[in-house]
Amino acid sequence: MIGNITDEQARHMLELLTKKSILVKNFSDKLEKYRISGDRETYNKKFNELLEKEEIKVYGKKIE
């Protein structure tokens, strides 16, 4: 599958990954207690909630 993507698609995926990486840095401290405790279910739930809120705060919409 990876071999079948165009250069434009690859650049788009990289751009999204970069944007999301920057957003995660803004709230990763709020997830630290779940990461350390090993509570993966709560960590994933909180991560998705915080990422969506951060996307809306920074970009005005959810990135897709």
URBEL-V996906 format. One record per residue. N is the residue number from 0. PHI is phi as a letter, one per 30 degrees, with the letter a starting at -180 (NA if undefined). PSI is psi in whole degrees, 0 to 359 (999 if undefined). NEAR is the number of other ideal C-beta (glycine too) atoms within 10 Angstrom. Layout:
n=[N	N]
phi=[PHI	PHI]
psi=[PSI	PSI]
near=[NEAR	NEAR]
//
This chain:
n=[0	1	2	3	4	5	6	7	8	9	10	11	12	13	14	15	16	17	18	19	20	21	22	23	24	25	26	27	28	29	30	31	32	33	34	35	36	37	38	39	40	41	42	43	44	45	46	47	48	49	50	51	52	53	54	55	56	57	58	59	60	61	62	63]
phi=[NA	d	d	c	c	d	d	d	d	d	d	d	d	d	d	d	d	d	d	d	d	d	d	d	d	d	b	d	d	d	c	e	d	d	d	d	d	i	d	d	d	d	e	d	d	d	e	d	d	d	d	d	d	d	d	d	d	d	c	i	a	d	d	b]
psi=[316	326	347	6	151	168	322	317	320	318	320	315	319	320	316	317	318	314	314	326	318	319	319	324	331	336	9	331	332	343	352	318	326	324	315	319	343	12	83	322	311	321	310	318	311	320	310	319	311	322	316	316	318	320	317	319	316	315	352	359	166	133	133	999]
near=[4	6	4	6	12	8	7	8	10	11	11	12	12	10	11	12	10	10	14	14	9	11	20	14	10	13	16	12	8	11	16	10	12	17	12	9	10	7	13	10	8	12	17	12	12	16	17	10	11	17	17	13	13	19	17	12	11	13	11	7	8	11	15	5]
//
